[in-house]
Amino acid sequence: MPSINSPSGALPARFRRERLLIVGCGDVGQRVARSLLGRVQLVALTSSSARVPALRVAGIRPLVGDLDDPATLRRLAGVATRVLHLAPPARDGGASWWRDQRTTALARALRLRSVPLAFVYGSTSGVYGDCGGARVSETRPVRPDTPRAHRRVDAERAVRWLGRSAGVRASILRIPGIYAPDREGGTPRQRLARGPPVLRREDDVFTSHIHADDLARACVAALFRGRPQRIVHASDDTELRMGDYIDLAADLYGMPRPPRVAREEAQRQLPLQLLSFMGESRRLDNTRLKRELRVRLAHPTVHTGLREAA
């Protein structure tokens, strides 16, 4: 198969008959769509009719449906040969706070007619919980510490169920922090501008990262090369503590470094969501990404990716 690491790489003629359904066609989904435009037929699920014109302009056929309303998903059955699921679980699971009803509903809808050849789900490295800074491979047991991570684990179960019960080649990408200079709301420059402190070195945690363009490459590689029922870390080679990552960005952008505080002080100053990231320390092993999916990272470390916007 020709290279799929470059957006200009050609796919064989047989793939032009492929139809890719993107569920959760946000920033990364649109990067995937741009890389495959003209090479496969593109379809996207959207819950907002207001997005329909923009998707059409982008060369994507929109289908209006709501992951929270399973009846609206029946039209997805048989619509695609490959599916990329990047939509997050609901923010509040209600009484079943640990369940991801969205992924379960999608999997059931896809079984109603001819099932896709491949299904790729974008999960999170947060399913491991705190690993004390250890290097983590995909074989490490999950230990979610937050309701959000519990719902991701439940979504992974639904994906594996679809793979086993329907013969779909299901792949799970566990994704760390995503960054890019043109990623709305997700750039280190914006975090620096907001000014929250970071942990002092003795309290700091290891975090992993992936450039949004490299994540799009990983998604495409998993769609066409992923092994059945396989989990892969979609992470770059960076091994930095969170504070050092933010300091690097500040130095590159010519902005002041944020203050360093003890964990006790951070707990008084910072919102719970940010604190949850500061409570988990791990380093992701990306060997499978490189060896099995054969992804060549355009930005192997944040040092090159951050310099794009410097």
Backbone hydrogen bonds, N-H to C=O, Kabsch-Sander energy under -0.5 kcal/mol:
donor,donor_aa,acceptor,acceptor_aa,energy
9,G,6,S,-2.0
15,F,12,P,-1.6
16,R,13,A,-1.6
17,R,14,R,-1.1
18,E,15,F,-1.6
20,L,41,Q,-3.2
21,L,19,R,-0.6
21,L,82,R,-2.6
22,I,20,L,-0.6
22,I,43,V,-2.9
23,V,21,L,-0.6
23,V,84,L,-3.2
24,G,22,I,-0.6
24,G,45,L,-0.7
25,C,45,L,-0.6
26,G,24,G,-1.9
30,Q,26,G,-2.5
31,R,27,D,-1.5
32,V,28,V,-2.3
33,A,29,G,-2.3
34,R,30,Q,-2.4
35,S,31,R,-1.8
36,L,32,V,-1.2
36,L,33,A,-0.5
37,L,33,A,-1.0
38,G,40,V,-0.6
39,R,36,L,-2.6
40,V,36,L,-1.5
41,Q,18,E,-2.9
43,V,20,L,-2.8
44,A,61,R,-2.4
45,L,22,I,-2.1
46,T,63,L,-2.5
49,S,47,S,-0.5
51,R,48,S,-1.5
52,V,49,S,-1.0
55,L,51,R,-2.2
56,R,52,V,-2.2
57,V,53,P,-2.3
58,A,54,A,-1.6
59,G,56,R,-1.7
60,I,55,L,-2.7
61,R,42,L,-2.8
63,L,44,A,-2.6
65,G,46,T,-2.2
65,G,63,L,-0.5
69,D,66,D,-2.2
72,T,69,D,-2.2
73,L,70,P,-1.6
74,R,71,A,-0.8
76,L,73,L,-2.1
77,A,74,R,-1.5
78,G,114,S,-0.5
79,V,76,L,-2.0
81,T,19,R,-1.9
82,R,19,R,-2.0
83,V,118,A,-2.1
84,L,21,L,-2.9
85,H,83,V,-0.5
85,H,120,V,-3.3
86,L,23,V,-3.6
86,L,84,L,-0.7
87,A,23,V,-0.8
96,S,93,G,-1.0
97,W,94,G,-0.5
97,W,95,A,-1.2
99,R,96,S,-2.0
101,Q,99,R,-0.7
104,T,100,D,-1.4
105,A,101,Q,-2.5
106,L,102,R,-2.3
107,A,103,T,-2.7
108,R,104,T,-2.2
109,A,105,A,-2.1
110,L,106,L,-2.2
111,R,107,A,-0.9
112,L,109,A,-1.4
113,R,110,L,-0.6
117,L,81,T,-2.8
118,A,81,T,-1.2
119,F,169,R,-2.0
120,V,83,V,-2.8
121,Y,171,S,-2.6
122,G,85,H,-2.7
123,S,121,Y,-1.0
123,S,173,L,-2.8
125,S,175,I,-2.0
127,V,124,T,-1.3
128,Y,125,S,-1.7
129,G,126,G,-1.2
131,C,281,S,-1.4
133,G,281,S,-2.4
134,A,131,C,-1.5
136,V,283,R,-3.5
140,R,137,S,-1.6
143,R,127,V,-2.1
150,H,146,T,-2.4
151,R,147,P,-2.1
152,R,148,R,-1.5
153,V,149,A,-2.2
154,D,150,H,-2.1
155,A,151,R,-2.2
156,E,152,R,-2.3
157,R,153,V,-1.8
158,A,154,D,-1.8
159,V,155,A,-2.1
160,R,156,E,-2.4
161,W,157,R,-2.3
162,L,158,A,-2.1
163,G,159,V,-2.1
164,R,160,R,-2.8
165,S,161,W,-2.9
166,A,162,L,-1.8
167,G,163,G,-1.1
168,V,162,L,-0.8
169,R,117,L,-2.3
170,A,168,V,-1.6
171,S,119,F,-2.9
172,I,230,R,-2.7
173,L,121,Y,-2.9
174,R,172,I,-0.6
174,R,232,V,-2.5
175,I,123,S,-1.0
175,I,173,L,-0.7
177,G,208,S,-1.6
179,Y,210,I,-1.8
180,A,186,G,-0.6
183,R,180,A,-1.6
184,E,182,D,-0.7
186,G,183,R,-2.2
191,R,187,T,-1.6
192,L,188,P,-2.6
193,A,189,R,-2.1
194,R,190,Q,-1.6
195,G,191,R,-1.3
198,V,259,P,-2.6
200,R,261,V,-2.4
203,D,200,R,-1.8
204,D,200,R,-1.0
204,D,201,R,-0.7
207,T,240,L,-2.0
210,I,177,G,-1.9
212,A,179,Y,-2.3
215,L,211,H,-2.4
216,A,212,A,-2.0
217,R,213,D,-1.9
218,A,214,D,-2.2
219,C,215,L,-2.3
220,V,216,A,-2.2
221,A,217,R,-2.6
222,A,218,A,-2.5
223,L,219,C,-2.1
224,F,220,V,-1.6
225,R,221,A,-3.1
226,G,221,A,-0.6
226,G,222,A,-1.3
229,Q,170,A,-1.1
230,R,170,A,-1.1
230,R,227,R,-1.1
232,V,172,I,-2.7
234,A,174,R,-1.9
234,A,232,V,-0.6
235,S,233,H,-1.3
236,D,209,H,-2.9
237,D,300,P,-3.1
240,L,207,T,-0.8
242,M,205,V,-2.8
245,Y,241,R,-2.2
246,I,242,M,-2.2
247,D,243,G,-2.4
248,L,244,D,-2.5
249,A,245,Y,-2.0
250,A,246,I,-2.4
251,D,247,D,-2.5
252,L,248,L,-2.3
253,Y,249,A,-2.3
254,G,250,A,-0.8
254,G,251,D,-0.5
255,M,250,A,-2.7
261,V,198,V,-2.5
266,A,262,A,-2.3
267,Q,263,R,-2.2
268,R,264,E,-0.7
268,R,265,E,-0.7
269,Q,265,E,-1.4
270,L,266,A,-2.8
275,L,271,P,-2.2
276,S,272,L,-2.1
277,F,273,Q,-1.1
278,M,274,L,-1.5
279,G,275,L,-0.6
279,G,276,S,-0.7
280,E,277,F,-1.1
282,R,206,F,-1.7
283,R,134,A,-2.5
285,D,136,V,-2.9
286,N,284,L,-0.6
290,K,286,N,-1.5
291,R,287,T,-3.1
292,E,288,R,-1.9
293,L,288,R,-1.7
295,V,289,L,-1.9
297,L,295,V,-0.7
304,T,301,T,-0.8
305,G,301,T,-1.5
306,L,302,V,-2.9
307,R,303,H,-0.8
308,E,304,T,-0.7
308,E,305,G,-0.7
309,A,306,L,-1.3
310,A,307,R,-0.8
